[in-house]
Amino acid sequence: MAIQQRLDVRMNQQLVMTPQLQMAIKLLQMNAIDLQSFVESELLDNPFLSAEDGTSESANTDGEAHHMDDMDSASALSSNSGEEGLSALDVGWDSMYDTGNGASGQSSSAAEDSSTWEAMATADKTLRDHLTEQLGLSTFDPVMRFLGNFLIDAIDDAGYLSIDMDKTCQQLSVDRAKLDEALALVQGFDPTGVGARSLAECLSLQMEVAGKLDDRAKVVMANLELLARKDFAALARKAKCDSADMQAVCAFITSLNPKPGLQYGSSVADAVIPDVVVYKDTDGLWQVELNAEAMPRVLLNKGYDNAAAAAKGKDKVFMNEKAGRAQWLMKSLEQRAKTIFKTARAILAFQADFFEYGVESLQPMTLKTVAEAIGMHESTISRVTTGKYMQTPMGVFEFKYFFSSAINTTGGKTEVASESVRAIIRRLIEAEDKTKPLSDEKLVELLRNEGVDVARRTVAKYREGMGIDSSARRRIRL
C-alpha cells in the first residue's frame, strides 16, 4: 500500500490583540468612574505619568512634562496617528483575543490587565443590573424602555424610588399616565417591593404579590405609626375586626423586607459622572461638550528619558516598557474622548427634536445610523454608548437611551420612531371624548395630520400593545 504525501501552502489573516490594543478597547468600554480608578492605578505604577493638578509643580523631578489633557492641543499625537489609532481600535472590537502564541510582547502589565478585566467581568450584580435585565425581557416598546431605565436609575440601593413624578413628567414632556405605566412595570420586577416611593407602598407591593393585601392590611399600611407602637387594638377598631385577626395581619407584615434592594450589590448609578453636557446656547442652538470632570488629566513626564537612556539590562527593559505604556495610555485616552464626543454630537444631531420637544419627538436611530455618520464600526458605537452618560436640561441619560427602532410609513418615503407613534396615539386617546371614542381609522387620520402616515393595522397593533381597548370598549354610555 503506497503512502501519499502532499505539501500545501495556505495563507490566512489573523488579528493579534496586543496588550496596547486590549488597553485601548478596555478604556473605551469603561464608564467615567472606572476610568478614573484605572488611571489612578496607572499613575501609581508608572513613573512616566503624573496627575495634572492645575499647577506647574505637577510635572516631574526635572520640571519637564508633556501635557495631554486637551484633546485638541495634544502635540505628541499627530492627526495621522490619531486616525491610525482609531482604525486599530475599530478593527479590534470583535476580536478580543490573541491568535498568536503570546510569547513575545507579553509583560507583567499585560497580565495585570487580564486579571483586572476578569475581575470586572465577574463583579457582583448590582440592583440596577438586575432590574435592567428584567426590563429588557419585559417590554420591546422603546418608550417603556426609555422611561423604565430612567426610573431604574433613580432607585437607590435600598430599592426605593426618590423622584417627583409630576416634575419628571414636565422634564421628559411625557404624560403622567405613561410614566405611571412604566413605574407599574418596574414595580412588578424582582425583588418584590422595588420601586416603591414609601415604606407603606413597599410593604403593600409585597402584600399584593402574596395575595394578602385585604382591607385590614390596607388599614395597617395607612397607620404604620400604630403598628410601630404595636397598638393592635386601635388598628382593629379602625379595620372593624377583632384584635386576634389584626395581630395575625401585623405579624405577616413585620416579616416582610422593608429594604428589598439591599440583597444586591451597591450600584454606582447614584454617583454617575456625565461624560458630556448638552445645553442650549445664547443663540438658542443646542450644543454638546465634553465634561472635563469625566476626563482624566495626566502628564507625560519627560524627565525620566535620560534615566531610561542610561539604564541597562533588566532596568532598561522595564523603563522602555513603562514609557511605551504611558504613551499608549495617553493616546488611548485622547482617542476615547474623541470617540465619545463624536458619538454624542451625532446623537444630538439626530435627536434634536427630542431635546426641543420631549420623548414624543424621538427619532428612529440605530447603531448603524450613528456608525455611518461618524465613520466607525457598529460594535464601536455599541460599546461607547454603554455606561456613558449625557447631562441635559431634562436630566442625565445614558447614551443608549436615545436609540430606537423605526417603522415605515404607508407612503414608503419616510420613517418614524415607533415609540413616537405610540406616544401620539396615547395622547390622542387620552384627550378623546369618552362618549365618542376615536376609532383606529380616525386615529390614522389624526396621525396623518401630524405628519405621521401609517397603516390602520399598525395603529391597531400599537394600541393593543399598550393595553388600550378598542373604541367600542372605550365608549362611555350616558
N, C-alpha and C positions, 0 to 999 in steps of 0.2 A: 504493500500500500504506500503510495507516494505521498509525501507531506509537502503541501504547497505553502510557500511563504510569500507575503506581499507587503510592501512598504508604502504607506500612504502619507502624504503631507497635507495637513489641513490647517487653515487659518481661521481664527475667530477673534472677536474683540471682547475684552472683559474690562470692566471698570474696577480699578483697585482703590478702595477707600483709604486714603492716607489719614493719619491722625489729625492733620490740619483740616482736612475736609470734614472729618467727623466733628471736629470742634465747631466749624462754621455752621453745620447743619444743626447741631445741638443748641447753639446760641440763638439761631433764628426761631427755634421752637419754644424757647424759654419765655415765660412772662417776665415782666419788669422786676418783680421781687426775686425770682430765682436767678435772673441775670445778675442783679446786684450782689447776691450771695456768691455766685460763681466768680465774679470779677474780684471781690474782696479776697477770696481764697487764692486767686492767681497773684494778687498783689503781695500777699504774704510769702508766696512760694518763689516768685521770680524777681531777682534783683534788677532786671532791666525795666521794670514797671514801677510806677509810683502813683498815688492818688493825687488828683488835682484839687486843691483845697481853696483855690482862689488867690493864693499868694505866690510870689516868685520863689519862696524858700522851698516849695514843694518839688523842686527839680531833682537834684541829687548832690552827692558829695562834691562834685566839680562844678555845680551850678549850671550844667548844660542839660537841656531836655528838649525833646521833640514833642510838640503839642498835637494831640489828635482828637480833641473833644468836639470840634466843629467840623461836621462832615463836608462843608463847603470850602474849608480852608486847610484841609489836611494835605500839606505839601508833600508828605512822604508817599502818598498813594496817588499815582497819576490816573487820569481818566481812563487810559487804556487798561491799566492793571485792575482798575475797579470793574470794568466790563468783563475782563477775564475771570475775575473772582466770582462775578455773578453767574457767568456761564458754567464755571466749575460747580457751583452750588446747585444750579438748576439741573445739571446732568446727574448729580449725586443723590437727589431726593429719593428716588425709587430703588436705590442700590446701596443701602446702608450696611454693607458687609464687605470684607476684604477677600477678593477672589485669588489673591496671591498667597505665597507661603507664609507671609507675615514675619519672616525672619529679619529682614532688613527694615530699617526705619522705625522699628518699634522701640519705645522708650518707657521709662517709669511713668512719665507724664501720660503717655497714651494708655497705660494700664490703669492709671488713676481715673482717666476719662471714662474707660469702660465700666469700672466699678461704680463710679458716680452715676452713670447712665442707668445701670441696672438698679441701683438704689432708688432712683427717681421713678423707674417703671413699676417697682413693687411697693411704693409708698402706700400707707393706709388710705382706704377710700374715705373721702370726706362726705358729709351730709349733702353738700352741693353736688358732688359727683353722683351720689346715689339718686338724688331727685332728678338730675338732668338725664340720667339713663332712662328713668321711668317716663319722663316727658317725651323722649324720643320714641318710645314704644307705644305711647298712649294716643298720640294725635299726629296726623300728617298735615294739618292745617297750619300754614306758616304764621298766620296771625296769632293763633293759640300758642304756637311755639315761642313766638316773639314775646308775648305777654307772660307766658309761663316762665321763660328764662328770666324776665325782668323781676317777677315775684320771687323766684328761687334765689336770685342774687340778693334780695332784701331780707331773706330769712337768716336769723342768727344761729349760732351753734346749738342753742337750746331747742331750736325748731320753731321759734316764734317769728311772725311777720310784723315788722315795725315800720309801716308806711301809712301815709294819709291817702286813702283810696280816692277821695274826691280830687285832691290836689294832683295825684298821679294821673287821673283821667284828663285833667287840664294839660299836664305836661306832655302826655302822649297823644292828645287830641283823639281820644277813644271814648266810646260810650261806657257809662258805668256798668250797664248790663253785660257788656263784653268782658270787662275786667273782672266782674263777679263770676262770670263763667270760667275764666281762666283760673281764678282763685279756687273755685269748687273743684276743678280738675286737679290742681296741686294738692288740695286738702284730702283728696282721695288716695294719695300716694302713701307708701310705707316710709317711715313709721307712722302709725295711726296717731293723729293729733298734730301732725306737722302743718305749718302754715297758719296756725291759729293766731289771733290777734289779742287774745287774753287767756288767762288760766281757765275761765269758765268755758270759753269756746274750745280750748284744747281738750278738756275733760269731756265736753259734750260730744265732740267728734269721736272719741274713744267709746263713749257710751252708745252712740248711734251704731257704730260698727258691731258692737257686742249685742245689739238688739235690746238694750236696757234703758234707752232714753225715753222713759214714760213721763207722765205728768208729775210724778213725785220727784224724779230726777231733775226735771226742769226747775222745780221749786228750789231744790238744793243749789243748782247752778246759779240761780238768781239771788241766793242768800248764802254765799260761801263764808261770810263772816260768822254766821250761826254755826256752820259746820266746823269752823276753826275753834269755836268755843264749845263744841260738842253739845250744843243746845238742841238735842233731838226733839224735845217736847215742843219747842217753838216751831221747828221745821214741820213737825207732824200736824200742828194746828194750821199752818199755812197751806199744807198739802191736803188737809182734811183726811188724814189717815191715822192709824194707830201708831204709837211710838215704836213698837217692835218692828213693824214694816219699815218705818223710816230708818231705824238703826241698821237694818239689813241693806237698804239702799246706800246709806252712808258708808258702810263697811266696804261695799264694792267700789265706790268712788275713791275712797282713800287707798285702794290697792292699785289705782291707775298711775301712769307715769306722767308727772307734771312737766317734765322736760324731755320729751321723746328724742330730740336731736342729739343729746349728749352721748348716745351709744356709738356715734360715728366720730371720726377724727375731726380735729379743728380745721376749719376752712379758711383759706387766705382771702376769700371773697370780701371779708369785712375790711380788708386793707388793700384793695385794688389800687394800683397806680396807673392812671391813664397813660397810654403811650403817645397819644396825640390829643390835641384840643381843637374842637371845631367851634367857630364863633362867627358872628356877623360883624363886618367892619363898619366904619362910619359911612361908607357909601351904600350900605345895605346889601353887600355881597358876602356870601359865605366863604370863609377861609379855613384852612387847616394848617396846623403847625405842630412840630414835634414837641413833646413835653420834656423839657430839659431835666426834670427830676427823674424821669424814667430812663435817661440815657447816661450810663456810667462815664465819668470824665477821668481819663487816665493820661499819664505822661509816659513817653518812651525815653528812658534815661540813656543818654549817650556817654555819660561819664565812665561807664564800665567797658567801653570799647577798647581802651588802652589795656585794661586788665585782661580782657579776653584775648587780645592780640599777643600779650606776653605769656599767656598761660600755655602749659604743655601737658601732653598726655591726657589722663582722665579729666583733669581740670579744664583743658581746652574743649574736650567733647561736651562737658557739662555746660560751659559758658556758651558755646555755639548753639547748643540745643535750646537753652533758655532765651537767647537773643532771637533765634528764629521763631520760637513760640510767642514771644512778646510781639514781634512784628505781625505775625499772622492773627493774633488775637485782636490787634487794633484794626487790621484790615477787615476782619470779620465783624467787628462792632460797627464799623462805618458802613459796611455793606448791609448789615441788619437794619440800621437806621434808614438807609436809602430805600430798602425794600418796604419797610413799614410805611414810610412817608408816601411812596408811590401808590401803594395799595389804598391807603386812607384817602388820598387825593382822588383816586378812581371811584371809590365808594361815594364820596361827596358829590362827584360829578353825576354819577348815575342816579343817586338818591336825593337830588336837590329838592324835589317836591316833598319828600318826607320831612326834611328839616324845616321846610316852609309851612307845610300844612298838616303834618302828622301821619299816623300809621296808615290811614286810608289811602294815602298817596304813595305808598311804597311801590317801586317799580320792579318788574321782573329782573333778576340779576343772578347769574350763576358764577361759579369759579372760572369757567371758561371765558365768560364775558370780561371779567377783570384781567384774567391772564393775557388775553389777546390785546387788551387796551394798553397794558404796560410791558408787553413783550416778555412774559415769563411763563413758566410751566404751571399747569393747574395744580400740581402737587405742592409747588412752592406757595401758591396762594392759599391752599388748604391749611398749610402749616402756619403761615404768617397771620391768618385770621383767627386762629385758635389761641386763646389766652392773651390776646392783645385787645386793649380797651380804648374807646373813644369818648372823651368828655364832651358833652353837648349841652346846650341850654335846657334840654329836656331830660337830662340825666346822663349816666355813664352806661355805655353799651359795649358789649363785645363785638368785634368786627363781624363775626359770623351772623349776628342778628339781622344784618341787612340783606342777606341772601335769600331769595325766594323763587319759587317756580313760576312759570308763565303759562298762560293759555292763549290759544289763537282765537281771534275774533272771527265772526262769520264772514267778514269781508276778506279775511286772509292776508291783510296787509300789515296789521299791527299786532302787537302782543300786549297783554295786560297782566299785571301781577295778580295771581289767583287770590291772594289774601285781600287785595284791594276790592275785588269784585264781591267777596264775601262781606267785607265791611260796609260796602254801599248797600247791598241787599238788606243787611240787618238794619241799617239806618232807615231805609225806606219803609221797612215793615214796622219798625218801632214808631214811626210817625204816621202810620196809616189810620184811617177812620175804621175803628174796630167793627162798626156796623156794616161797612163796605170794604172789607179787606182786599188787598191787591192780589190779583191772580198772577200766575207766572208770566202770562202773556203781557200783562200790564207792567210787571217788573222789567221785562225785556225792553219795553218801550221807554220806561223811565231811565233805564241804564243807557239806552241809546242817546237819550237827551243829554246825558252826562259824558258822552264821548266813548262809551263802552258798548261795543256791538257784539253781543254774544247770543248763542242759541238758547231757545227756551229750555231744552233738556239740560243745558249747563246750569241755568238758574235753578231748575228743579233739583239737580244733583247737589248744588251748594246749599240750597235751603234745607234739604233733608239732612245733609251732612252736619248742619248746625243745629239739628234737632227742632226745626221750626215746622209746624204743621202746615197743611195746605190751606188755601184761602177759605175753603168750605168749613174746615175745622176751626179756623181762627175767628169766624164770624160770631159776633155777639148779637143775639136777638133781643130786642127791647120789648 
